[in-house]
């Protein structure tokens, strides 16, 4: 109803699980890393809990997309089952109902499942059972699931079980009657609410995907959004949607704080108190106390354990969150790959163009940028090379950069990739009317981006930038010795470089294949874990152990 009023292509805050609007916070990535660790943990249970609307479905969807090809998956989304119904459903999901009588008892189905699991193990396959809404499982069914984890060979357990549910599931497993099951949980993670910064990023992300060129919320409304929603994504959607509808009904262009407050009363009945939000999100207090760094370490440890299997019985390794998996503790420093920061000594001072006043913000700032003197893309690339201390010879800039020991990398994934890379890049802006505008991104923070066009710089909000930019970028990087661009780093200088950088990240165990260590690093860094040391992986690895001297993005200081 309000989409046309705010110049949106679609309503941005629908609660339908549209993958285009996927937003993975640091917490969601950590939860995903724990699930991925769990499916390689050698059997037992993996536990993911979270409040209603916290994003468990989002994490589960990403998890299913990243499960390795050798895994056979059974997924149960309606767990209100008796023991015979559960076993029948599991057999149906694994496709092993043939030859089992419709009225077969528990023993017949367990025997058929055991035969299937042994055959899968012989083929090198791994069976994973995922149960959603697991808080609805009865104690009798949970006990049967525990017994299923007794199906094993002399080497490993044959079935990995992932339980996803609301916080009551944690309470259930804390009961004395289920103590034996609780001791078989090899990894657990509680997905808390988004913090204030991620709440703002979440709102901006969904609006940008829906086509917004400006942020239709005042600063006061954005500051209040987190307090009123409790940082729960589904509540944010409901609140923001109703607030935009109310603002449309008033004929206004921006949601103010008063409208947001009224929307909260309409949607929630009354705004949630801070105390009730904390009580509803027991993981939130731990996340605040420990900080994002602790979460990143936990995820890196989990990823390392999954890709380089821990020694001994995985079932006795304990919870990755509790830090009891001693065999993987050395990987904690791999979490630094997920952060763009490194020692100041590794930075190269970048020349700064004189800054132009950003005007009164919004449309005026965008208009000022588009009215800047034209700048050729080749000139922008030469300015980018200058930040690396390189002067490019005449000719095609990327070819000239290669002769100077640098390489061009072109991508189309926007700030989701550029922010963790933390390096200047050439962006191609494409306004609704007029020619494409090359610009050099030189500074970035949670709200503002600084763009250089020739001798001028301009500051835009991230939302304004999203309205002009489709995500294409070109950046420069310095390849390691004998890098040839292939999937297999066969040359010894390249392999030595990889071993050195991975060791600096805490992934030093030479008993684990190099490709697996690369994959562990990629999981910790939020990259696709394919084990291939491509440009993005190598750019982040280059910063480990002191890092290469290279330019970084500054904070986009200043306010509009």
C-alpha positions, 0 to 999 in steps of 0.5 A: 500500500505504501510502497509507491509513496516511499518509491519502493519496488516492494514492501520491505518488511514482509514477514515472508522468508524472501531470500532476497532480504536475507541479513546475516548478523555476526550472531547468525554467522556464529550460529551457522558455524556451530551447526556446520561444526556439529555435522562433522562432529562424529555423532550426537546432538547439536542444539540451536535455540532462539526466541520466536522471530530471532532468525532460526529459520534464516540460519537453518536455510543457510545451513541446508544450503551449505551442507556438504554433498556427502551428507544425507539429510532428513528434515522434520518440521512437525515434531508433535509425533509419537515414537512410532510416528517419529521413526516412520517419518525418519525412515520416509525422509531418508527414503527407506520405507520400501520393504517395511510393513505399514504396521511395523513396530519400533524394532523393525524401523530401528533395524531398517534405519541401522541398515541404511546408516551402515550402508551410507557409512560404507559409501562415505556418506554422513546422515543428518537428522534435523528437527525444527520446533524441537521444543514440542518433542515429548520426553519419550520421543527425546529418549528415543532420539538419544537411543538412535545416537547409539547406532554406531561403528567402532569408529564413529556414531552413524547419525547426527541430530540437529535440534532447533527450537525455542528457549524452552528446549534448553530448559527441557534438556536441563531436566534430570530425566534427560541428563543422558541426552544433554551429555551428548550435545557436542555443540550448542548456540543460543541466538539472541536479539540483534544489538542496536547497531545491527538493528539499524543495519537490518532496517537499512539493508531491507530498505535498500533491497526494496529500492529505497534511495533514502532512509524514511526514518528520522534519526530519533525513530531509528534510535528508538527502533531497537528499544521498541522491538527488542532487536528481534527481526520479526518484531522489527518487521512488524513495527517498521511495516506499521510505522511506514503505513502510519506515516503514509496515512499522514502524507509524510515522507519520514517516520518520526519517533512519535509515529513509531511509538504509536505503531508499537502500541498498535502492533505489540499492545504496549512497548516491551520493557528493557527488563522483559526483553533481557529476560526473553533473550538470555543469550543477549546478556552474555553477548554484551558482556563477552563482546562480538570478539568472543562470538567470533572466537567461538565460531572460529573454534567451531569451524576449525573443529568441523574441518579439522576433526578433533582427536578423541571421542567427539561426543565427550568434547563438550559444547563449543560455546563452553570452550571445552573442546580443548583440541580446537582451542588453538584456532581461536585467533582465526576469528581475526580474519572476520575483522578488518582491523589489524596493526596500524603498522600494516597500513599505508597512508592514503592521500586525501582529496580536499573535502567538499561540504555535503550540503543539507543531506539527502537529495542535495548530497546525491545531486552534488555528487552527480554534478561533480566534474566527470572522471574517467574510470581509468583515472579512478583506477590510477588514483586507486593504484597511487594509494598502493604507492604505485604509478601505473604506466600508460595503457590498460590500468589493470594490465599496468597494475599487474606489471607493478605487482598488483592485481585487479579484482572485480566483484558485484556483491557490494558492501557485504564484501567490501566492508570486511575487505576494508580496502579502497575500491572503484565503484561504478554509480548508475543514477536513474538518469545520465551516464555511469559515474566512476567513484573511489570509495575511500572511507566507510563506517556504519552510516556514511561512505566517502567517495572521491571524484577527481579532486573532490570528495563527497559523503553519502549515507549507505542508503543513498549509496545503495540507491545509486550503486548496483554493487559492482566494484574493482579493487587492487590487491597484492598476490602471494608468490607464484599465485596462478589463479587456480584452485590448487596452489601447487607451487611450493612458494605459494603453499609455504605462504599459505601455511605461514598465514594460516599458522598466524591465524591459529590454523597451524596443524600440518596434520590437517590438509591445507585445503581443510585449513583454508576452508576453516579460515573461510568459515571464520571470515564469513566467506564461501567455504570451498577450500579454494584460496581465491582472491578474497580469501588471499586478501584476508589471509595477507593480513595475518601475522603482521599483515601486508602494507596496504591502504585501508578504508578510513572511518567516514568521519563527519555528520550530516 
